[in-house]
Amino acid sequence: MALLHTPVGWQLAWLAAILFAPIALWALVSVRGRFLPDGAAQHAWLAGIVCVALLWSLPVGPAQGAQFGLLGVALFSLLFGRARAILGLVAALAVHAAFTGGAWSNFGLNGLLFAAAPAWMATALQRRIEARLPKNLFVFIIGNGLFVVLATTAATGVAQLLVAAAVATPAAAQQLPEAIGYALLLAWGEALASGMIFSALVIFRPQIVLTYRQDLYLPPR
């Protein structure tokens, strides 16, 4: 992604860092104590960090200009909840920056766009589905694994492209409409793939999906 490698102005970098710092602190305080319930969830969380960092290292687009790609942030948020997702995505940002020469100067801005915003949006939509739709396992899997991932991925992709275009050269910004169109198409593909992974985990390894409540969606008869 362009923002992961293109430094921004120091004013924007410091402003984003100031805004992101309390969010990261809140996430850290929220999960104090028992961070993850068991070994399977711990392994999945750590593996998810590596997978997301890998996805970010596979951007599509011109070397100088608007770039997009698979994000993985929505599925990560649905699996581990808001606070754990923010911390995990921050760790993925650090891993990506360390191994691919990312821009540490705009770490706060990347944290807002790739960690805080998608984690908040995905979990907020998930709660809306839980509150308004029937408590049905099919609704949980399709509503979250497909539609929440699609909405969150599309919004995150468009947001990072808009910010990247704002700090890029005018020639690079001219590629923005085309890049947004491709990013939205890619978001649909990511939603399909994430939906299959999400459904498989809910069925075979529900203990990994920390946002899944078996007593609500599969109550005892």
Protein Blocks (a to p, Z undefined) as FASTA:
>chain_A
ZZlmmccdfklmmmmmmmmmmmmmmmmmmmgcjfbfblmlmmmmmmmmmmmmmmmmmcgd
dfbdcddddeklmmmmmmnojmlmmmmmmmmmmmmmmmnopafklmmmmmmmmmmmmmmm
mmmmmmmmmmmmccdfklmmmmmmmmmmmmmmmmmmmmmmmmmmmmmcfklmmmmmmmmm
mmmmmmmmmmmmmmmmmmmmmmmmmmlmmmbcfklmmccZZ
